[in-house]
Amino acid sequence: MKIEVFDDADAVARAAASTIATDARAAVAARGVFAFAVSGGRTPWIMLRALASKDLPWTAVHIFQVDERVAPDGDPDRNLTHLQESLLQHIPVRPEQVHAMPVGSPNLEAATAQYALALQEVVGSPAVLDLVHLGLGPDGHTASLVPGDPVLKITNADVGVTGVYQGRRRMTLTYPALNRARRVLWVVTGGEKVEMLRRLLDGDESIPAGRVSSEEALVIADRAAASTLTA
């Protein structure tokens, strides 16, 4: 796992956007498609706005979600709402290139299988995403892989549903899907992440984030989150 540290959240967001853009160009050149999955959060929305300004082969890009809250369309709790505002409204992608998690389904378990199939249709079976963007919670969660939830134990499916966490159930990519990705891009900002960032870098599997593969992982963090790390 590599780490790059920048002064503040804005600089982190710009650096992360540049990393995604570089990977996108390389993937399209090598395989004709770039498929990536994004998480939510304030810094990621800045990242996506920066990404929207990049000169990319957008017609060959597929956008998936890492996780999503079970909430109505357009709800401010939905990651998709902010994804649309930050990125999708500003780039030339067709509806079939955007793969929103079907959290409005009356049968969430069936909807997870539907989303796993959507992944396979774009990136093969087993599904291998080119890049997965992840955040890190102060409790050590990532995606919607939250401490103590049964979703952490899923090994035979790429998508799962959590119990209620911070007021909402969530749909999330599971460890099998995350750990197959060609690149894991961690975006970590804020002083409240100090302890969990250290544990992530130490490979601490007692936190959910620590069970994500580190082989092709890059952490982009601000100085507040990385304040206790040594050179």
VENDAPE-V440528 format. One record per pair of residues at least 6 apart in sequence whose C-alpha atoms are under 6 Angstrom apart, sorted by the first residue. I is the first residue (numbers start at 0). J is the second residue. D is the distance in Angstrom with one decimal. If there is no record, write none. Layout:
i:j:d
I:J:D
I:J:D
//
This chain:
i:j:d
0:213:5.1
0:216:4.9
0:217:5.8
1:217:4.9
2:217:5.7
2:218:4.5
2:219:5.8
3:219:4.9
4:219:5.9
4:220:4.9
4:221:5.4
5:11:5.8
5:221:4.8
6:221:5.5
6:222:5.4
7:221:5.0
8:188:6.0
8:221:5.9
12:45:5.9
12:46:4.2
13:46:5.8
16:46:5.3
16:50:4.9
23:33:5.4
26:33:5.4
27:33:5.7
32:59:4.9
32:60:5.9
33:60:4.8
34:60:5.8
34:61:4.6
34:62:6.0
34:128:5.6
34:129:5.4
35:62:5.4
35:63:6.0
35:128:5.8
35:129:5.7
35:130:4.7
35:131:5.7
36:62:5.9
36:63:4.3
36:64:4.8
36:65:5.3
36:131:4.9
37:64:5.1
37:65:5.3
37:132:5.0
38:65:5.2
38:133:5.7
39:78:5.4
44:85:5.8
47:85:5.7
47:86:5.5
48:85:4.9
48:86:5.7
51:86:5.5
58:92:6.0
61:96:4.7
61:97:6.0
62:97:5.0
62:98:6.0
63:98:4.9
65:142:6.0
65:171:5.8
65:172:5.5
66:142:5.7
66:170:5.4
66:171:4.1
67:78:5.9
67:169:5.5
67:170:5.3
68:77:5.7
68:169:4.3
69:102:5.2
69:168:5.5
69:169:5.4
73:80:5.5
111:158:5.3
111:159:5.9
115:157:5.9
119:126:5.1
127:179:5.5
127:180:5.3
128:180:4.8
129:180:5.7
129:181:4.9
130:180:5.9
130:181:5.9
130:182:4.6
130:183:5.8
131:183:5.0
132:184:4.7
132:185:5.9
133:185:4.8
134:141:5.7
134:185:5.7
134:186:5.4
134:187:6.0
135:141:5.1
137:192:5.3
139:195:5.7
139:206:5.2
139:207:5.9
139:208:5.8
140:207:5.2
140:208:5.5
141:208:5.3
143:171:5.5
144:151:6.0
150:161:5.8
157:172:5.7
157:173:5.2
157:175:5.8
157:176:4.9
158:171:5.6
158:172:4.5
158:173:5.4
159:170:5.8
159:171:5.5
160:169:5.6
160:170:4.5
161:168:5.6
161:169:5.3
162:168:5.2
178:212:5.3
182:215:5.2
182:216:5.8
183:216:4.5
184:216:5.9
184:217:5.1
185:218:4.5
186:219:5.1
186:220:6.0
187:220:4.7
188:220:5.5
188:221:5.2
188:224:5.4
189:223:5.3
189:224:4.9
190:223:4.7
190:224:4.7
192:224:5.3
193:224:4.6
199:209:5.1
202:209:5.2
203:209:5.0
204:210:5.1
//
